[in-house]
C-alpha cells in the first residue's frame, strides 16, 4: 500500500501573505486575551481565554504550529494567573496535539466538536492544577476552590469560547489554505492507482 504525501511547499506569494496575516492576528488575539485574562475585574476567577484560543487554533492548524501556539498560550495562562511558569504548557501542548490529530483524522471542525473538546481540555487543565497545587498538599479548602473558582472558570470560559471559535473559523475561511475534500480524495485515489 503506497501513500502519497500532499506537497504544499510551493506556495504563492498571496498564500504566504495570507498565512502571515492569519498568524499576526492569532498573535494579536493571544495578546488581547492575555490582557483580558490578567485584568478580569468582575469576579474572583478568571476565564482561560488563551487556552480556549489555543484549542481553536489547534483545530484549524497543523501539528507543529498548533503545538508551538499552545506553548505560548500556556505561558500566557501562567503569567496571567501567577502560577509556575510553564506548568500549563506542559498539559496544554499534548492536549492541543491531540486536538489537531482528531480534527485532521476523525472529527469535523464544527462548534459542537469544539465545545466538547474544549470542555475536556479545560477539565484536564483545572484537574492538574487542583492535583499539583491542592490535593498533594492536602489543602483543607478544596471544596471552596472547586465550587468558587474552578467550576465558574470552566463555565465562563466555555461560554466565551463560542465567540473565540467563530472568530478563528472566520479567520481561516478568509485567510486560510484549507484543502478541499476533492483534493484529499484525489490523493487517496492516486495512492490506490499506484498499487
Buried (B, 14 or more C-beta within 10 A) or exposed (E): EEEEEEEEEEEEEEBEEBBEEBBEBBEEBBEEBBEBBBEBEEEEBBBBBBBBBBBBBBBBBEBEBBBBBBBBBBBBBBBBBEBEEEBBBEBBBEBBBBBBEBBBEEBEBEEEBBBEBBBBBBEBBBEBBBEBBBEEEEEEEBEEBEEBBBEBBBBBBBEBBBEBBEBBBEBBEEBBEEEEEEEEEBBEEEBEEEE
